[in-house]
Amino acid sequence: MQQLITPDEALKIILQQVAALPETTVPHHQALGRTLAHDIISDLELPPFANSSMDGYAVIASDITGATPDNPIKLRVLETIAAGAIPTQRVSSGACSKIMTGAAMPADADAVVMREETHVDRDGEVSILACARPQQNIRPAGSDVTKGERVLKAGSLVRSAEWGMLASLGQAEVSMFGQPQVAIITTGEELASLGEDLQAGQIRDSNSFTIAGLTRTTGAIPQSPCRVGDDPATLETALYEVIEKCDAVITSGGVSAGDFDPVRDVLQKIATVHFWKIAMKPGKPVMFATIKNKAGRAIPVFGLPGNPVSVMVAFEQFVRPALLKMQGRRAWQRVTIEVSVDTALRSPAGKVEFVRALVLPGPNGWQAHLAGEQGSGRLSTMTRSNALLVVPADVTYVEAGQTLAAQMTDWPEIITE
């Protein structure tokens, strides 16, 4: 009998076979959702000048010591400074400048009194109704980012915040790791395309959409899916074609030990097979191989099962981390939290089981609610879940109220320092 490897061993093998794609320079508008290839070092301070964090009046703090609504202190208003304008007047004792949020501070002013703590007089003066400490309501130059500071690390995902920071730093072009082009091949004579009428014995090809969607969420680019039926020669031809124009291949179905499972046989013939079958449920018959293209580059091939849930679970455990590594990401693993299960469950001995669940906040912490029957063909359970509960291989029974680790499949990967 074949010795099954553990999920951890399988992932280790996969990650040893994939590497970050070559970097490329892209315009800023294409950087969102991609991975930085280099540290981003600021060549300026942010903000580049001291500015007001409030609409109000720029003052000398010592001028308004003791100011209250019952004891207002009058100051002469020199000018109004709008955001983007350059102050023209130096603030002297007994004077102030009206200032807008984000506007540059005038010389010698060391505090801002917000507008709500003032009263405008008719004679070009303003009554200050509250005192202020030095630097109150002022954003000093460099208070957000200092010149020479490493602002973003190589391997970081450019989210909306990072995208905005790159713009603030004037990064019109950014060096990013490449995005993997991923070929998707589904097998099975029983599959019908979306839009076709189902014939007797047919089911619709949902896996191609599921895999393409999962691939896109990693930042990789799925190519148009290819369906090859159960013919080994057709599959072999398709594999040789796609490895010349893609960075990874994902197949669905055909990896078990049945009479109509071509993926296993074809990969054993034309590829280097690194493993087949993992001690896990669902997703046991996962195969991982590499095929060299004409350029001599080893293209990873992920042979996933045909059952929809097995596809999604196997993708989460193995394909997603690999595609993230290929994009140079520092974080590959989903966030895992401890949760309390609300239902007792049994698990097979010797296999890690991934149980679909909906994890929600409870009165005593995170609570896991099973998403329904756990059959590997029940795609509906994935639509009702946001987590995979991890039942260790040496655990066969979990009582209600016990805790398990939960992989949060809707949460982003951990951002490491």
C-alpha positions, 0 to 999 in steps of 0.5 A: 500500500502506498504511504501517504504524505501529510499536508505539511509535507506536501506543501513543503515539497511544492514550495521547494519547486516554485520560485518568484517570477522575474520582476517587471516595472509597471506604471502606478495605475497597474500596481494595485493587487500586485507584489513589490519586488523591492523595498520602497525608500522615501526620498522625501518627508511626509507631510513635506511641510508642517500643516494644520490638522484643523480649520481654525487660526494659526497662533502663537500659543503663548499669546492666548494663555488663559483664554476662555469663553469668559475671558476671550483674547482678541487677535488681529487676522493677517490673512486666510491660508487655503490648502495649497496656498503659500503663507505670505505673512509671518505671525507676530505677537497679537496676530494670527492667520485664518487657516484651512485643514492641510494648509501650510503653517505660517512662519512663527505660528506654533499652534492652531485653535480650531474654528469652534473655539473662536468668535469672529469679530467685525473689525478684522479681529477674532476672539480666541475662546480657548488656550492651546499648547505648542504644536496643538493641531499641527502635523509636523513635516515628516510626522508620517514618513521621514526621508530615507525611511523604508516605508514598504517592504519587498514582498508586500501586497499593494492594497489600497493603502499601499497604492495611495502611499506609493502615489504620495511618494511620487512612485509613478513606476513601481518594480513588481514581481510577475503575475503567474499565468495559470492554465486550467484543464478540466477532465471528464466526459460527463461535463457540459459547458455553461449554457448547454442543456444537460443531457442524461448523465451530465453535470455542468463544469463548475470546477473551471469557474471555481478554479479560475475564481480562486486563482484570480483572488491570489493575484495570478491570471487564469487563462481560458479553461480547457476541457479535454474529456477522458482521452489521455492523448488529448490531455497530453497534447493540451499539457504540452501546449499550455506549458509553453505559455503559462507559469502553472497548470491546474487540472481538475479530475482524473487523478484517482485510480479509476479506469477513466482517470487520465491525469495520473497516467499522463503525468506519470508518463511525461512529467516528474511526479513529486507526490500522489495522494495526501493523508487528508480529507477531502482532497486525498488524491492530489498529484503534484508534478513538474513538466519541462517546457521547450525552454527547459523551465519546470512548470508546476502542475497541480492535479486536483480531484474532481469533487468540487469541495476537494478542489477548493480545499486542495487549492487553499492548502497547496495551490494558493501558497504556491501562487503567492510565492511565485508572486514574491509574497512574504505571507503565504498562509491564511490566518488561523484562529482558535474557535469553539465548535458548536457540534460534535464531529467524528473524523477519520484516523490517520488523516487531517480533515478540513471541515467547512464551517461558518465562524462568527463572534460568540459570547465567549470568543469565536464560535464555529458552526458546521456548514452542513453535511461534509461530503466532498461533492457538496459545493453548497457547503462552501457557499455557507462557510468562511473557514476550514476547521483543521482536525488533526490526524490523531483526533477521531472525535471532537466534542461540542464546545472543544476548540479547533484551529480554523483557517479563515478563508475569507481573511487575507494572509498574515502580514509579517514584519 
